[in-house]
């Protein structure tokens, strides 16, 4: 067993990381699907979208060959509608709410239709919003992720001058650095960021990290308001012996490296264990397999009924050949010569229900050992507790506390996205950015 980054040819790599959700190949195919829609009154698909996209309206616009109008309807509610059409767990959102499910029929392919319209808009660089005249107000946005970009775009539309401070070298946040490459390519993410910035009035300063290169005090001094869309931090530690052995890696860093470095820079083991069962764990597991790992096993301390990922995501991992062990928790990592050799896991069982009815896993005292040469930690992410506490921002274990959806305890400072909710979907962050912009506009007496 050995970790290697030369398991695939360049052609194999390209094939393994190609688009997992291909778009409609022809306009006719999109029209046929659009005309399946029943255009429901009080549509459940719209209600289930965190950004409130008017789904029947944009589909009707596609059906009548009004693609530009369709894209405008989508972007009016979700300026990252193109990216969300690729990464949203639509099976538990819009498509999961489609009335066709009640008829035991396949739901409308809302995501593909949304992708169809928005990608045409991006390809044609259709700027569908006109910026209002400058108000003279300036707002600093920290973080060029979905929340920050969404907030910045709404503010720019209203004539506010926005400066975004981003710690990475590219914008997009989780979309660019934290999602499987077969869902969204780095090039697509770059194109989407550029499209959003195309409205004008938004300057992005890269390699600028809050608490290191810039401070909250100077932002408050130089701007009329500040929006914090800083996301969450590194993967949660397992706090078990052997965690620092060579071959134990963070899922976020693993995915980041694949996104940032590409072929053939990212090494992978022969036998890989992934700890966790969220979307990040699934992305890490499937990508490890697609990088050439012979065996990939997801280890989760609860049962399948309690998994945080969707059935669709888990099916992708299983189809890629990933195995799953339920009711197992990592106990220790064993190594030799400083490198990972084995993962020892505790066998768990579900205990008695608590007051909420939730049954927590309990150690049975039994263990089993897996031979591995790589362990990927994907047991959640940790908010920036030290950073937010440093600036005396109200928080709960690092998660910022806001009132009225966006206002922090510091006057003129607003926040949203994963920094507040601890880590949800991209579409939730986009809505948080809209909420933040609305709160800032009220604060500046612009609306």
C-alpha positions as CSV (number, residue, x, y, z in Angstrom):
1,X,0.0,0.0,0.0
2,X,1.3,3.4,-0.9
3,X,0.1,6.9,-1.6
4,X,0.7,8.0,-5.1
5,X,-0.3,10.8,-7.5
6,X,0.4,8.9,-10.7
7,X,-2.4,6.4,-10.8
8,X,-4.2,7.8,-13.8
9,X,-3.3,9.0,-17.3
10,X,-4.3,12.5,-18.2
11,X,-7.1,11.1,-20.4
12,X,-8.4,8.9,-17.6
13,X,-8.3,11.9,-15.2
14,X,-10.3,14.0,-17.6
15,X,-12.9,11.3,-18.1
16,X,-13.3,10.7,-14.4
17,X,-13.8,14.3,-13.6
18,X,-16.1,15.3,-16.4
19,X,-19.5,16.9,-15.8
20,X,-21.6,14.5,-13.8
21,X,-24.8,16.3,-14.7
22,X,-24.6,17.0,-18.4
23,X,-26.8,19.8,-19.8
24,X,-29.5,19.5,-22.4
25,X,-27.8,18.8,-25.7
26,X,-30.3,20.7,-27.9
27,X,-32.8,23.5,-27.5
28,X,-35.6,21.0,-28.5
29,X,-34.7,18.8,-25.6
30,X,-35.0,21.7,-23.2
31,X,-38.3,22.7,-24.8
32,X,-39.8,19.2,-24.5
33,X,-38.9,19.2,-20.8
34,X,-40.2,22.7,-20.2
35,X,-43.5,21.8,-21.7
36,X,-43.9,19.0,-19.2
37,X,-44.3,21.6,-16.4
38,X,-47.9,22.0,-15.1
39,X,-47.1,25.6,-14.1
40,X,-48.7,25.1,-10.7
41,X,-50.4,28.0,-9.0
42,X,-48.7,28.6,-5.6
43,X,-46.0,26.3,-6.8
44,X,-44.4,24.0,-4.2
45,X,-41.1,24.1,-6.1
46,X,-40.8,27.9,-5.6
47,X,-41.7,27.6,-1.9
48,X,-38.9,25.0,-1.4
49,X,-36.2,27.2,-3.0
50,X,-34.3,29.1,-0.3
51,X,-33.9,32.0,-2.7
52,X,-37.5,31.9,-3.9
53,X,-36.9,31.5,-7.6
54,X,-40.2,31.7,-9.5
55,X,-39.7,28.3,-11.1
56,X,-43.0,28.0,-13.1
57,X,-42.3,31.5,-14.6
58,X,-38.7,30.8,-15.7
59,X,-39.8,27.4,-17.2
60,X,-42.7,29.0,-19.0
61,X,-40.2,31.5,-20.5
62,X,-38.1,28.7,-21.8
63,X,-41.1,27.1,-23.3
64,X,-41.9,30.3,-25.1
65,X,-38.3,30.7,-26.3
66,X,-37.7,33.7,-24.0
67,X,-34.3,32.5,-22.7
68,X,-33.1,36.0,-21.7
69,X,-36.3,36.5,-19.7
70,X,-35.9,33.1,-18.1
71,X,-32.3,33.9,-17.0
72,X,-33.5,37.3,-15.7
73,X,-36.2,35.6,-13.6
74,X,-33.6,33.2,-12.1
75,X,-30.9,35.8,-11.5
76,X,-33.3,38.2,-9.9
77,X,-33.7,35.8,-7.1
78,X,-30.3,34.0,-7.2
79,X,-27.4,35.6,-8.9
80,X,-25.5,32.3,-8.6
81,X,-28.4,30.4,-10.2
82,X,-26.0,28.9,-12.7
83,X,-23.7,27.4,-10.1
84,X,-26.7,26.3,-7.9
85,X,-28.2,24.4,-10.9
86,X,-25.1,22.2,-10.7
87,X,-24.6,21.8,-7.0
88,X,-28.0,22.2,-5.3
89,X,-29.4,19.0,-3.6
90,X,-32.5,19.5,-5.8
91,X,-33.9,16.2,-4.8
92,X,-34.7,17.6,-1.3
93,X,-35.5,21.1,-2.6
94,X,-37.4,22.2,-5.8
95,X,-37.4,18.8,-7.6
96,X,-38.3,17.0,-4.4
97,X,-41.3,19.3,-4.1
98,X,-42.5,18.8,-7.7
99,X,-46.1,17.6,-7.8
100,X,-45.1,14.9,-10.3
101,X,-43.6,13.0,-7.4
102,X,-47.2,12.6,-6.0
103,X,-48.2,11.1,-9.3
104,X,-45.3,8.6,-9.2
105,X,-43.8,10.4,-12.3
106,X,-40.3,11.8,-12.7
107,X,-40.2,15.4,-11.5
108,X,-39.5,18.2,-13.9
109,X,-35.7,18.5,-14.4
110,X,-35.7,22.0,-12.9
111,X,-32.0,22.1,-12.3
112,X,-31.1,21.3,-15.9
113,X,-33.6,23.8,-17.2
114,X,-32.2,26.4,-14.9
115,X,-28.7,25.5,-16.1
116,X,-29.9,25.8,-19.7
117,X,-31.0,29.4,-19.3
118,X,-28.3,30.7,-17.0
119,X,-25.4,29.2,-19.0
120,X,-26.7,30.8,-22.2
121,X,-26.7,34.1,-20.3
122,X,-23.2,33.7,-19.1
123,X,-21.9,32.5,-22.5
124,X,-23.5,35.5,-24.1
125,X,-22.4,37.8,-21.3
126,X,-26.0,39.1,-21.0
127,X,-25.8,41.7,-18.3
128,X,-29.5,41.7,-17.3
129,X,-29.3,44.3,-14.6
130,X,-28.5,48.0,-14.9
131,X,-26.6,49.6,-12.0
132,X,-28.3,52.7,-10.5
133,X,-26.3,55.9,-10.2
134,X,-23.7,56.0,-7.4
135,X,-25.1,56.8,-4.0
136,X,-21.7,57.8,-2.7
137,X,-21.9,55.0,0.0
138,X,-19.1,52.4,0.4
139,X,-19.5,48.9,1.8
140,X,-16.8,46.4,2.6
141,X,-17.6,42.7,2.1
142,X,-15.3,40.2,3.6
143,X,-15.3,36.9,1.6
144,X,-15.9,36.4,-2.1
145,X,-18.0,33.3,-1.5
146,X,-21.7,32.9,-2.4
147,X,-22.9,35.0,0.5
148,X,-20.4,37.8,-0.1
149,X,-20.9,37.8,-3.9
150,X,-24.7,37.8,-3.5
151,X,-24.6,40.7,-1.1
152,X,-22.2,42.7,-3.2
153,X,-24.3,42.2,-6.4
154,X,-27.5,43.5,-4.7
155,X,-25.6,46.5,-3.2
156,X,-24.0,47.3,-6.6
157,X,-27.3,47.2,-8.3
158,X,-28.5,49.9,-5.9
159,X,-25.6,52.2,-6.6
160,X,-23.4,51.3,-3.6
161,X,-19.7,51.0,-4.2
162,X,-18.5,47.6,-2.9
163,X,-15.0,46.4,-2.1
164,X,-14.6,42.7,-1.5
165,X,-11.7,41.3,0.6
166,X,-10.9,37.7,-0.2
167,X,-8.2,35.6,1.5
168,X,-7.8,33.2,-1.5
169,X,-6.4,34.0,-4.9
170,X,-9.8,33.5,-6.6
171,X,-13.4,34.2,-5.8
172,X,-16.3,31.8,-5.4
173,X,-15.5,30.4,-1.9
174,X,-16.9,27.0,-1.4
175,X,-18.0,26.8,-5.1
176,X,-14.4,27.3,-6.2
177,X,-12.5,25.4,-3.5
178,X,-14.8,23.0,-1.7
179,X,-17.0,21.1,-4.1
180,X,-16.1,18.1,-6.2
181,X,-14.5,18.9,-9.5
182,X,-17.0,16.8,-11.5
183,X,-19.8,19.0,-10.3
184,X,-18.3,22.4,-11.2
185,X,-15.0,23.0,-12.9
186,X,-12.6,25.7,-11.7
187,X,-13.1,27.4,-15.1
188,X,-16.9,27.5,-14.6
189,X,-16.4,29.0,-11.2
190,X,-14.1,31.7,-12.5
191,X,-16.6,32.5,-15.3
192,X,-19.4,32.8,-12.8
193,X,-17.5,35.2,-10.6
194,X,-16.6,37.3,-13.5
195,X,-20.2,37.4,-14.7
196,X,-21.4,38.5,-11.3
197,X,-18.7,41.2,-11.2
198,X,-19.7,42.4,-14.7
199,X,-22.4,44.7,-13.3
200,X,-19.7,47.1,-12.2
201,X,-19.2,48.9,-8.9
202,X,-17.5,45.9,-7.3
203,X,-13.7,45.8,-6.6
204,X,-12.2,42.5,-5.4
205,X,-8.9,42.6,-3.4
206,X,-7.5,39.1,-3.3
207,X,-5.0,37.6,-0.7
208,X,-6.5,39.8,2.0
209,X,-7.4,37.9,5.1
210,X,-9.4,39.3,8.0
211,X,-7.3,39.4,11.2
212,X,-4.1,39.2,9.2
213,X,-4.0,41.6,6.3
214,X,-7.0,43.7,7.3
215,X,-8.8,44.4,10.6
216,X,-12.4,45.0,11.4
217,X,-11.5,48.4,12.9
218,X,-10.0,49.7,9.7
219,X,-12.9,48.4,7.6
220,X,-15.4,50.2,9.9
221,X,-13.3,53.4,9.7
222,X,-13.0,53.4,5.9
223,X,-16.5,52.1,4.9
224,X,-20.1,53.0,5.7
225,X,-20.9,49.3,6.5
226,X,-19.2,45.9,6.6
227,X,-20.6,42.5,5.6
228,X,-18.9,39.4,7.0
229,X,-19.2,36.4,4.7
230,X,-16.2,34.6,6.1
231,X,-17.6,31.0,5.9
232,X,-16.3,28.4,8.3
233,X,-12.8,27.1,8.9
234,X,-10.9,23.8,8.7
235,X,-12.2,20.3,9.1
236,X,-13.1,19.3,12.7
237,X,-10.4,17.3,14.5
238,X,-11.0,13.7,15.3
239,X,-9.1,14.1,18.6
240,X,-7.8,10.5,18.4
241,X,-4.3,9.0,18.7
242,X,-2.4,9.0,15.4
243,X,-4.3,11.9,13.8
244,X,-1.0,13.6,12.9
245,X,0.5,10.6,11.0
246,X,1.4,11.1,7.4
247,X,-1.6,10.1,5.3
248,X,-4.3,11.6,7.5
249,X,-5.7,14.6,5.7
250,X,-8.6,17.1,5.9
251,X,-11.4,16.6,3.4
252,X,-11.6,20.3,2.7
253,X,-7.8,20.5,2.0
254,X,-8.0,17.3,-0.2
255,X,-10.8,18.8,-2.3
256,X,-9.1,22.2,-2.4
257,X,-5.9,20.6,-3.7
258,X,-7.8,18.8,-6.5
259,X,-9.5,22.0,-7.4
260,X,-6.4,24.2,-7.2
261,X,-3.7,21.9,-8.5
262,X,-5.5,19.5,-10.8
263,X,-3.8,16.6,-12.6
264,X,-1.5,15.0,-11.5
265,X,-0.6,16.8,-8.3
266,X,-2.9,15.3,-5.7
267,X,-1.8,12.0,-4.2
268,X,-4.2,9.3,-3.1
269,X,-3.9,6.0,-1.2
270,X,-4.6,2.4,-2.3
271,X,-7.0,1.9,0.7
272,X,-8.8,5.0,1.8
273,X,-11.1,5.6,4.8
274,X,-13.3,8.7,4.8
275,X,-14.7,9.7,8.2
276,X,-18.1,11.3,7.9
277,X,-21.3,11.2,5.8
278,X,-22.0,14.7,4.8
279,X,-21.8,16.2,1.3
280,X,-18.1,16.9,1.8
281,X,-17.4,13.3,2.9
282,X,-19.2,12.1,-0.3
283,X,-17.2,14.4,-2.5
284,X,-13.9,13.4,-0.9
285,X,-14.8,9.7,-1.2
286,X,-15.9,9.8,-4.8
287,X,-12.9,11.9,-5.8
288,X,-10.5,9.6,-4.1
289,X,-12.0,6.7,-6.1
290,X,-11.8,8.7,-9.3
291,X,-8.2,9.5,-8.6
292,X,-7.4,5.8,-8.6
293,X,-7.8,4.5,-5.1
294,X,-8.5,0.8,-5.1
295,X,-10.7,0.8,-2.0
296,X,-12.6,3.7,-0.5
297,X,-14.7,3.1,2.7
298,X,-17.0,5.7,4.3
299,X,-17.2,5.3,8.1
300,X,-20.1,6.9,9.9
301,X,-21.0,6.7,13.6
302,X,-24.8,6.7,13.0
303,X,-27.2,4.7,10.9
304,X,-28.2,5.3,7.3
305,X,-31.5,6.8,8.4
306,X,-29.6,9.6,10.1
307,X,-27.1,10.4,7.3
308,X,-26.8,14.1,6.5
309,X,-26.1,13.6,2.8
310,X,-28.9,12.8,0.3
311,X,-29.7,9.4,-1.2
312,X,-28.7,10.7,-4.6
313,X,-25.2,11.7,-3.3
314,X,-24.7,8.4,-1.5
315,X,-25.8,6.6,-4.7
316,X,-23.0,8.4,-6.6
317,X,-20.5,7.2,-4.1
318,X,-21.8,3.6,-4.3
319,X,-21.8,3.6,-8.1
320,X,-18.2,4.7,-8.0
321,X,-17.4,1.6,-5.9
322,X,-17.2,3.2,-2.4
323,X,-18.2,1.0,0.5
324,X,-20.0,2.2,3.7
325,X,-19.7,1.0,7.3
326,X,-22.5,2.3,9.5
327,X,-22.4,2.6,13.3
328,X,-18.6,2.9,13.5
329,X,-16.5,5.6,15.0
330,X,-12.7,6.1,14.6
331,X,-10.9,5.3,17.8
332,X,-7.2,5.5,16.8
333,X,-4.9,5.6,13.7
334,X,-2.0,3.2,13.8
335,X,1.1,3.8,11.8
336,X,4.6,2.6,10.9
337,X,7.5,4.8,10.1
338,X,5.3,7.8,10.7
339,X,2.8,6.7,8.0
340,X,-0.8,5.5,8.3
341,X,-1.2,1.7,8.3
342,X,-4.4,1.0,10.1
343,X,-7.6,2.6,11.4
344,X,-9.2,1.2,14.6
345,X,-12.9,1.8,14.9
346,X,-15.4,1.4,17.8
347,X,-18.6,-0.4,17.0
348,X,-21.5,1.8,18.0
349,X,-25.2,1.3,18.8
350,X,-28.0,3.8,19.1
351,X,-28.8,4.7,22.7
352,X,-32.1,5.8,24.3
353,X,-33.9,8.7,22.8
354,X,-33.2,12.2,24.3
355,X,-35.9,14.8,25.0
356,X,-36.0,15.6,21.3
357,X,-36.4,12.0,20.3
358,X,-32.9,11.8,18.8
359,X,-30.9,8.7,19.6
360,X,-27.2,9.3,20.0
361,X,-24.6,6.6,19.2
362,X,-23.1,4.7,22.1
363,X,-19.8,2.8,22.2
364,X,-20.4,-0.9,22.6
365,X,-16.9,-1.6,23.7
366,X,-16.2,-3.7,20.6
367,X,-13.6,-2.7,17.9
368,X,-12.5,-3.6,14.5
369,X,-9.4,-2.7,12.5
370,X,-9.1,-1.6,8.8
371,X,-5.9,-1.7,6.8
372,X,-5.6,1.7,5.2
373,X,-2.9,4.0,3.9
374,X,-5.0,7.2,3.9
375,X,-7.6,8.6,6.2
376,X,-9.7,11.6,5.1
377,X,-11.4,13.6,7.9
378,X,-14.8,14.9,6.9
379,X,-16.6,15.1,10.2
380,X,-17.8,18.7,9.8
381,X,-16.1,22.1,9.8
382,X,-15.2,24.4,12.7
383,X,-16.2,28.1,12.7
384,X,-13.5,30.8,13.2
385,X,-14.1,31.1,17.0
386,X,-10.8,32.8,17.8
387,X,-11.3,35.4,15.0
388,X,-14.8,36.4,15.8
389,X,-14.1,36.5,19.5
390,X,-11.1,38.7,18.9
391,X,-13.4,41.3,17.4
392,X,-15.9,40.9,20.2
393,X,-18.6,39.7,17.9
394,X,-21.4,37.8,19.6
395,X,-21.1,34.1,18.7
396,X,-22.0,30.6,19.7
397,X,-18.9,28.4,19.6
398,X,-17.7,30.6,16.7
399,X,-21.0,30.9,14.8
400,X,-21.9,34.5,14.5
401,X,-25.2,35.5,16.2
402,X,-27.3,38.0,14.2
403,X,-30.7,39.6,14.6
404,X,-33.1,40.5,11.9
405,X,-31.3,38.0,9.7
406,X,-28.1,39.9,9.3
407,X,-27.2,42.5,12.0
408,X,-24.4,41.6,14.4
409,X,-23.9,43.2,17.9
410,X,-21.6,45.8,16.4
411,X,-23.3,48.7,14.7
412,X,-22.7,48.8,11.0
413,X,-21.4,45.3,10.8
414,X,-23.6,42.6,9.2
415,X,-23.0,38.9,8.6
416,X,-24.5,35.8,6.9
417,X,-23.9,32.5,5.2
418,X,-21.9,29.7,6.7
419,X,-20.3,32.1,9.3
420,X,-23.8,32.3,10.8
421,X,-25.4,29.0,10.1
422,X,-22.3,26.8,10.5
423,X,-22.5,25.3,7.0
424,X,-25.5,24.8,4.8
425,X,-26.0,24.8,1.0
426,X,-24.7,27.3,-1.5
427,X,-28.3,28.5,-2.2
428,X,-28.7,29.3,1.6
429,X,-25.6,31.4,1.5
430,X,-26.9,33.3,-1.6
431,X,-30.2,34.1,0.3
432,X,-28.2,35.2,3.3
433,X,-26.3,37.6,1.1
434,X,-29.5,39.0,-0.2
435,X,-30.8,39.4,3.4
436,X,-27.5,41.1,4.4
437,X,-27.7,43.6,1.5
438,X,-31.3,44.4,2.4
439,X,-30.3,45.1,6.0
440,X,-27.4,47.3,4.8
441,X,-29.6,49.3,2.5
442,X,-32.0,50.0,5.3
443,X,-29.1,51.0,7.5
444,X,-27.8,53.4,4.9
445,X,-31.3,54.7,4.3
446,X,-31.1,53.8,0.6
447,X,-34.3,51.8,0.6
